[in-house]
Each structure stands twice: as structure tokens, then as C-alpha cells.
Amino acid sequence: MKTIRLKEGKERSLLRRHPWVFDSAIAKGGADAGETVRVESHAGEFLAWAAFSPASKIRARAWSFDEGQRIDAAFLASACRRAVQARSRFDIQSDGMRLVHGESDGLPGLIVDRYGDTLVAQFLSAGAQRWKALLVEALLKETGLARLYERSDTSSRSLEGLPAEAGWLRGEGATELTIREHDWKLTLDIATGHKTGFYLDQRDSRWKFATHAKRLKFQRVLNCYCYTGGFTVAALAGGAAHVTSIDSSAPALERARAHVALNGFEPGRADFIDADVNGSLRRFIEEQRSFDAIVLDPPKLAPTAAHADRAARAYKDINRLALKLLEPGGVLFTYSCSGGISADLFHKIVASAGADAGVDGYITERLGGAPDHPMTLEFPEGEYLKGLVVVRK
């Protein structure tokens, strides 16, 4: 077994059972991509078994902190079993759910979502890639399913020195699927949709928005970065009189429009605009339009903390514009899915946006990802999605 030894004082995070070892922490040692290595402190004490990644800044990702543990097929099967079984303890009102959430489930770099009878997996680290065949078998066995599609085509693969890969690993058939979420139906294409095909992490927030719409009787809703219209459907399901949805992707808007029809809503209750959100918000202000509910769910603007400053300016600007458009007593659901933006920083950004807009509001709730996208005590980085519900004074 190959060994990497850390620089003096660099063992503290592993002693807290945090699974990442950065390249700058390593004094000596190396291995092939995905190979299991023994990680030792500067004094030679065992710290973890980890998958080595020679191309990544995260040079090693820990599989286990138990010196007696063997990293083999049985270990991986057990980890997959625990992840799948954990979902039975969560309240998931859908047949679309995340079954494996990377480090939070003890499987660094592995993402697995289930859409009905189909699994979609992303192998995003050198370790997950090296064990791909065994992981596929374990996942199919634990779920009892026969179809698994790979979507390892994200930009993060390149940081691991891995090429993009996509396609059926087991089974075959249509990639266009329909799932049930709460009381409505939504469609997706696992071959072309964002992430593994859909934003499952916002499931509970969509339901919460629907309940707000029902209780507060929304009349004019604005859904920004609407993608395929999940929040649009939620608003209409809650009884909103009219929803305006904006996105810069024509195919996403076509699917969003189809979702309105699929769920039996009158087409006249929804408008769809193919445009830049920032420019649209500015135009609405010039036109003196206003809304009693707004959703801001932009794409990832800060993948790492190094991008935080630039992203903070972008988040602040769109929140400032949205708050200007919000009626007194109106509700803003605003989100950041950027790992480089902490919950505290996001709160400060929205507060600064309110100050610049001359608007104050009550923060009535803090929001996060659905429970099948967990963060753990040992891996707080699992909390990439954070949101606020703001009621304008």
C-alpha cells in the first residue's frame, strides 16, 4: 500500500474526520489516479485511507478513518447500502431523489439520483472513477433496478484530470422521464438536463412556495432563472393568479410551458420570457411593474471561495433589483447554490442589497437543500444550497 505523509500540523482536519487532503498539505508520497493510499501524519501516525488524485488540488479524499478497514468491493457495497437505506428515514414526497451525495454519504465524488426506475450517476473524483464498475453493480443490487445512466460530463471532472463521459452503463431506453413531485408531475431528460437531469435539491422549497402561494393568495409571481418551471408549477398549484417566468434557455422554457399544461393549469395564467434576468428586472423597474412574490434561483456563481467577491456583487445586484420590484408585504424566495458563498455571507449580501434598494424586510425562514442532499457534522461543505424567505416591510 502506498503512503502519503503530511506536513507538520496539517493533520488537524483529518483528526476531525474531514475527508479532504489538499496538495499543499502533503510532504511526500504519491500514487496512481484513484489508487488507495495510507495517509499519515508528519510523525508517521495513521490518519485515513484515501483515494489519491494526482491532478486535483484536493489531492486525496478519505474513504475511511479506521486503520483496520479494507477498501474493497465489500466496503463500497456497504457504503452504498447505508446511503440507500438512509433515504427511507427522510420525508421525500417524490419518486425522484438523491441516493448518494458524495462525501456526505462516505463516497467522495459519487453522486447518484433516482428517477423512478432509472438511476443516474456522476463519477466526479479519481477514486469514484477507479471503482466505477463495482459501484455500478452495488447500486443496482441495493436498489433492485436495472437501468443506470452516467452523466460524468461536468466541468469538475477536468479538475480531476478526467475526460467527460456519458451514456448508459446498464440497460437502455428513453432518456425522457416523468416523475411525481408532491401533487404534480414534472418531466426531464437525463441525457441533456442540468446536473443529472433535474434540480431535486429544491423539492422542499417548491412545496414551501406552493404553501405560501395558497396562504397569501399570490396574484403576480415572478420566477427568475426558472429553468423548466418547477417553481412556476408550485406557484400555480398554490393558486397564484399569474406567473411570469424568465430564463435564457429556450428549450428549458419550452419544457416549463409543457409542465403548465401537463398539470392541468390554464395557459393564460403563465407567461414565459426568453431573456437575461438582470436586464429584465431593470426593464420591469422602468415599466413600474411590481410583484407580490419573486423567486431568485440563479445558477452557481461562485464554485469556490476564490470566486466569492465577484459572485457577491452579482448576487447583490439581482437581489437589489428584485427587492425594488417587490410589493410591500410581498415575499422573496432567494437562493445561492454556490459552495463559495457561506450562509452568513449570503445573508449579508441580501441585507446589503436591501440597504441599496432602500428596502427592509423580515427574514422569516432560512432554507437549504432537501434532506436527501445532506450535510453532515464532519462535512459542512455539503451545505452548498442556502436560501432566505424575506417578507418586505
C-alpha positions in Angstrom: 0.0 0.0 0.0 1.4 3.4 -1.0 1.7 6.1 1.6 1.5 9.9 1.6 2.8 11.8 4.6 1.5 15.2 5.6 3.5 18.3 6.6 3.7 19.0 10.2 0.5 20.4 11.7 -1.6 19.5 8.6 -3.3 16.6 10.2 -5.9 18.6 12.2 -8.7 18.4 9.6 -8.3 14.7 9.3 -8.4 14.3 13.0 -11.8 16.0 12.9 -12.7 13.4 10.2 -12.9 15.9 7.4 -12.3 13.9 4.2 -10.2 16.2 2.1 -6.4 16.5 1.9 -5.1 19.4 -0.2 -1.9 19.2 -2.3 -0.3 21.9 -0.2 -0.6 19.7 2.9 1.4 16.8 1.6 5.1 16.5 2.4 5.9 13.4 0.3 4.3 10.4 -1.4 2.0 9.7 -4.3 0.1 7.1 -6.3 -1.8 6.5 -9.5 -5.2 8.2 -10.1 -7.8 6.8 -7.8 -5.4 4.4 -6.0 -6.0 3.9 -2.3 -3.2 5.3 -0.2 -2.4 5.3 3.5 -2.4 8.9 4.9 0.0 9.5 7.7 0.8 12.5 9.9 4.3 14.1 9.9 5.1 11.8 12.8 4.0 8.7 10.9 0.7 8.1 12.7 -2.2 6.6 10.7 -4.9 9.1 9.7 -7.0 7.7 6.9 -7.3 5.5 3.8 -7.9 7.8 0.9 -8.3 7.9 -2.9 -5.3 9.7 -4.5 -5.8 12.2 -7.3 -2.6 13.5 -8.8 -4.3 16.1 -10.9 -6.5 17.7 -8.3 -5.9 20.4 -5.7 -7.8 18.1 -3.4 -5.1 15.5 -3.7 -6.7 12.8 -1.6 -10.3 12.1 -0.5 -10.7 9.9 2.6 -12.7 6.6 2.3 -12.2 5.6 6.0 -10.6 6.7 9.2 -10.4 3.1 10.5 -6.9 1.7 10.2 -8.3 -1.8 10.1 -10.7 -1.1 7.2 -10.0 -2.6 3.8 -11.1 -0.5 0.9 -12.6 -3.1 -1.4 -15.8 -4.3 -3.1 -17.4 -5.2 0.2 -16.6 -1.7 1.7 -18.1 0.1 -1.3 -21.2 -2.1 -1.3 -21.7 -1.4 2.4 -21.4 2.3 1.8 -23.9 2.2 -1.0 -26.3 0.2 1.2 -26.1 2.7 4.0 -26.8 5.6 1.7 -29.8 4.0 0.1 -31.2 2.9 3.4 -30.8 6.4 4.9 -33.3 7.8 2.4 -36.0 5.6 3.8 -35.7 7.7 7.0 -36.2 11.0 5.2 -39.6 12.5 4.2 -39.3 12.5 0.4 -42.5 13.3 -1.4 -41.4 12.2 -4.8 -40.2 9.3 -6.8 -37.2 11.4 -7.8 -34.5 11.5 -5.1 -30.8 11.7 -4.4 -29.5 8.3 -3.2 -25.8 9.2 -2.8 -24.5 12.6 -2.0 -20.7 12.2 -2.3 -18.7 12.8 0.9 -21.8 13.2 3.0 -22.5 9.5 2.3 -18.9 8.4 2.7 -18.5 8.0 -1.1 -16.4 11.0 -2.2 -17.0 12.2 -5.7 -20.0 10.0 -6.3 -23.5 11.5 -7.0 -26.4 9.2 -7.7 -30.0 10.3 -8.3 -33.0 8.1 -8.8 -35.8 9.0 -11.2 -38.5 6.3 -10.9 -37.0 3.1 -12.3 -33.7 4.8 -13.5 -30.5 5.7 -11.8 -28.3 8.5 -13.0 -24.7 8.6 -11.6 -21.8 11.1 -11.7 -18.3 9.8 -11.0 -16.6 13.1 -10.2 -13.4 12.0 -8.5 -10.4 9.8 -9.4 -11.4 7.4 -6.7 -15.0 7.0 -7.8 -13.8 6.6 -11.4 -11.4 3.8 -10.5 -14.1 1.9 -8.7 -16.9 2.7 -11.2 -17.7 -0.9 -12.3 -18.0 -2.1 -8.7 -20.1 0.9 -7.7 -22.5 0.4 -10.5 -23.1 -3.2 -9.5 -23.5 -2.3 -5.9 -26.0 0.5 -6.7 -28.1 -1.7 -8.9 -28.2 -4.5 -6.4 -29.2 -2.2 -3.5 -32.0 -0.6 -5.4 -33.2 -3.6 -7.4 -33.2 -1.5 -10.6 -31.8 -2.5 -14.0 -31.1 0.9 -15.6 -28.2 3.2 -14.8 -27.2 6.2 -16.9 -23.9 8.1 -16.5 -23.7 11.9 -16.5 -20.0 12.4 -15.7 -19.8 15.4 -18.0 -19.4 18.2 -15.6 -16.5 20.7 -15.5 -15.3 19.4 -12.2 -14.2 16.2 -13.9 -11.4 18.2 -15.7 -10.1 19.3 -12.3 -9.5 15.6 -11.6 -7.8 15.1 -14.9 -10.7 13.0 -16.2 -12.5 13.2 -19.5 -16.2 13.8 -19.8 -18.2 10.5 -20.1 -22.0 10.0 -20.5 -24.3 7.2 -21.6 -26.0 4.0 -20.5 -23.8 1.8 -18.2 -26.6 -0.7 -17.6 -29.9 -1.1 -19.5 -31.1 1.2 -22.3 -34.2 3.1 -23.5 -35.6 6.6 -23.5 -33.9 9.3 -21.5 -37.0 11.4 -21.3 -38.7 10.6 -18.0 -41.6 11.8 -15.9 -41.5 12.0 -12.1 -44.1 12.7 -9.4 -43.2 15.5 -7.0 -45.7 16.3 -4.3 -49.1 16.7 -6.1 -47.8 17.4 -9.5 -45.8 15.9 -12.4 -42.5 17.0 -13.9 -40.5 15.8 -16.9 -36.8 15.7 -17.5 -34.2 14.4 -19.9 -31.4 12.7 -18.1 -29.1 13.0 -21.2 -29.4 16.7 -21.6 -30.8 18.3 -18.4 -28.8 20.2 -15.9 -26.9 18.2 -13.2 -28.3 14.6 -13.6 -31.4 16.0 -15.4 -33.3 18.0 -12.7 -32.9 20.1 -9.6 -34.0 17.6 -6.9 -32.5 19.7 -4.2 -35.2 22.4 -4.4 -38.1 19.9 -3.9 -39.0 21.0 -0.4 -38.6 24.7 -1.3 -41.0 24.3 -4.2 -43.6 22.8 -1.8 -43.0 25.6 0.6 -43.5 28.2 -2.1 -46.8 26.5 -3.1 -48.0 26.7 0.5 -47.1 30.4 0.7 -49.0 31.0 -2.5 -52.1 29.3 -1.1 -51.9 31.1 2.3 -51.1 34.5 1.0 -53.1 34.3 -2.3 -50.3 35.5 -4.6 -51.6 37.5 -7.6 -48.5 38.3 -9.6 -45.5 36.0 -9.2 -42.1 36.4 -10.9 -39.9 33.3 -11.3 -36.3 34.2 -12.3 -33.9 31.6 -13.7 -37.0 29.4 -13.9 -35.3 26.6 -15.9 -38.0 24.0 -16.5 -40.6 25.8 -14.3 -40.6 23.9 -11.0 -41.4 27.0 -9.0 -43.8 28.1 -11.7 -45.8 24.9 -11.3 -45.6 25.2 -7.5 -47.0 28.7 -7.6 -49.9 27.7 -9.9 -50.6 24.7 -7.7 -50.8 27.0 -4.7 -53.4 29.1 -6.5 -51.3 32.0 -7.8 -53.3 34.1 -10.3 -50.4 34.6 -12.7 -46.7 33.7 -13.0 -44.1 35.4 -15.2 -41.1 33.1 -15.7 -37.7 34.2 -17.1 -34.8 32.1 -18.4 -32.2 32.4 -21.1 -32.7 28.8 -22.4 -35.4 28.4 -25.0 -35.5 24.6 -24.6 -35.9 24.9 -20.8 -38.8 27.4 -21.3 -40.5 25.0 -23.8 -40.4 22.3 -21.1 -41.7 24.8 -18.5 -44.6 25.7 -20.7 -45.3 22.0 -21.2 -45.3 21.5 -17.4 -48.1 24.0 -17.0 -50.2 22.0 -19.5 -49.2 18.7 -18.0 -50.5 19.7 -14.6 -53.8 21.0 -16.0 -53.3 24.7 -15.5 -54.8 27.3 -17.8 -52.0 28.5 -20.2 -53.2 32.1 -19.7 -52.0 32.0 -16.1 -48.4 31.8 -17.1 -46.0 33.9 -19.3 -42.5 32.8 -20.3 -39.8 35.2 -21.3 -36.6 34.1 -23.1 -34.2 36.8 -21.8 -31.4 37.8 -19.5 -32.8 38.1 -15.9 -30.8 41.1 -14.9 -31.9 43.1 -17.9 -35.5 42.0 -17.5 -35.5 43.2 -13.9 -34.2 46.6 -14.9 -36.8 46.9 -17.6 -39.6 45.9 -15.2 -38.5 48.7 -12.8 -38.6 51.2 -15.7 -42.1 50.0 -16.6 -43.1 50.4 -12.9 -44.2 46.8 -12.6 -44.4 45.1 -9.3 -44.9 41.6 -7.9 -46.2 40.1 -4.6 -43.9 37.1 -4.8 -40.5 36.7 -6.5 -38.2 33.6 -6.8 -34.4 34.2 -7.4 -32.7 30.9 -8.0 -29.6 31.7 -10.1 -27.0 29.3 -11.3 -23.8 28.7 -9.4 -21.8 32.0 -9.5 -19.0 31.0 -7.0 -17.9 27.4 -7.3 -15.1 28.1 -4.8 -14.3 30.8 -2.2 -11.8 32.3 -4.7 -14.8 33.5 -6.8 -16.8 34.8 -3.8 -16.1 38.5 -4.3 -17.2 38.7 -7.9 -20.2 36.4 -7.2 -21.2 38.5 -4.2 -21.5 41.6 -6.5 -23.7 39.6 -8.9 -25.9 38.2 -6.1 -26.3 41.7 -4.6 -27.3 43.3 -7.8 -30.1 40.8 -8.7 -31.4 40.9 -5.1 -31.4 44.7 -5.1 -33.4 44.8 -8.3 -35.9 42.1 -7.0 -36.5 43.9 -3.8 -37.3 47.1 -5.7 -39.9 45.2 -7.7 -41.5 43.5 -4.6 -44.7 45.0 -3.2 -44.8 45.9 0.5 -45.9 42.7 2.2 -44.5 40.7 -0.8 -42.4 37.6 -0.4 -38.9 37.0 -1.9 -37.5 33.4 -2.0 -33.8 34.0 -2.8 -31.1 31.4 -3.1 -27.4 30.7 -3.7 -26.2 27.3 -4.8 -22.5 28.5 -4.7 -20.3 26.5 -2.5 -18.0 29.5 -2.2 -20.8 31.6 -0.6 -21.5 30.7 3.0 -24.9 31.1 4.6 -23.7 34.0 6.7 -22.2 35.7 3.7 -25.3 35.2 1.7 -27.4 36.8 4.5 -25.0 39.8 4.4 -25.3 40.1 0.6 -29.1 40.2 0.7 -29.0 42.7 3.6 -26.7 44.9 1.6 -28.9 44.6 -1.4 -31.9 45.7 0.7 -30.0 48.7 2.0 -29.1 49.8 -1.5 -32.7 49.3 -2.6 -34.0 51.3 0.3 -36.0 48.3 1.4 -36.2 46.4 4.7 -37.7 43.0 5.3 -38.4 40.3 7.7 -36.3 37.1 7.3 -39.0 34.6 8.1 -37.1 31.4 7.2 -33.7 30.1 6.2 -33.8 27.4 3.5 -31.5 24.6 2.4 -31.4 21.6 0.2 -33.9 18.7 0.6 -32.9 16.1 3.2 -31.7 13.7 0.6 -28.9 16.2 -0.2 -27.4 16.2 3.3 -24.6 17.9 5.0 -23.1 16.1 7.9 -21.4 17.2 11.1 -18.0 16.2 9.7 -18.5 17.7 6.2 -20.2 21.1 6.4 -19.3 21.7 2.7 -22.3 19.6 1.9 -24.4 22.7 2.6 -23.9 24.2 -0.8 -27.6 25.4 -1.2 -28.8 28.1 1.0 -31.8 30.4 0.8 -33.8 33.1 2.6 -37.5 33.9 2.7 -37.8 37.7 3.0 -41.1 39.5 3.6 -40.8 43.1 2.5 -41.9 45.6 5.2 
